[in-house]
Amino acid sequence: MSDIGWVIYSREDAEKNKGFIRMLKEDFDQYNVELKLVILEEIDKPEVFVKNANIDFAINRSRNSYIAELLEKREIRVFNNSMVTDIANNKGKNYKYLEGIVPFLPIIYQGEVIGSRESIQDFTYPYVIKSCCGHGGSQVFLVHNEDEKKQALSKIKDEYVIQKLCSDIGKDVRVYVIGNKIVKAVLRTSKESFKSNYSLGGSAREYNLNNYEIAMVKQILNKFKIDYGGIDFTFHNGKAVFNEIEDAVGARMLYSVCDIDIAKLFVDYIIGEIS
């Protein structure tokens, strides 16, 4: 086999993920496959850039669905596909798409309540305001009053959702997925913040999903084809509720709690898909 693929990142994320990119390249080398790093901001004209591409596949870690759409029009296999990237990177679309499929705490998005028959007036403080396009716990704010709400919204530059606050704050589970199959679940906790993100200083340990949680993951995977991603749950009254899908999911937390080599598993999966 002698194939060529792209791994597409934003400039900032490529710098943060140098180690993961190196691991992917080394694992592809074992299959005689060349993996080239493409920086999204360095693409002047995406249509022309993709038209001239001489590649067999692309790993899209840029969170940009348009570049994936262009590649797919050329029938180039993209990991993850443009639909996953589009929906997973907009929290409002996440919830709209999965309404009635899995339980989640009600939200307000684009002026309507999703996930409940309640009215907007039923949303009382405290609640959480999230940027639709934020990731890694960025642009997520717990607000207790109107002043805090105004402060939060002044820091969000795009669409946002308002969500009722879960009862079990500072605790969530990330389920790692490859090839639409569960690889491992990790419990994240924080004693200092309502956000439990590992990148923000939360702690992590392996977690065994119960039957109810496994069934929820499978319901989501029936709606998506996730090549490599994460599915996050929070807890309300001791029970898991859907939080979000992570398209360009990070791997540091998983490597910190177990000996699973997620980069190698991902590369092995891609090789199987393109062979």
Buried (B, 14 or more C-beta within 10 A) or exposed (E): EEBBBBBBBBEEBBEBBEEBBEBBBEBBEEBEBBBEBBBBEEBEEBEEBBEEBEBBBBBBBBBBBBBBBBBBEEEBBBBBBBBBBBBBBBBBBBBBBBEEEBBBBBBBBEEEBBBBEEEEEEBEEEBBBBBBBBBBBBBBBBBEEEEBBEEBBEEBEEBBBBBBBBEBBBBBBBBBBBBBEBBBBBBBBBEEBBBBBBBBEBBBEEBEBEEEBBEBBEEBBEBBEBBBBBBBBBBBEEBBBBBBBBBBBBBEBBBEBBEBBBBBBBBBBBBEEBE
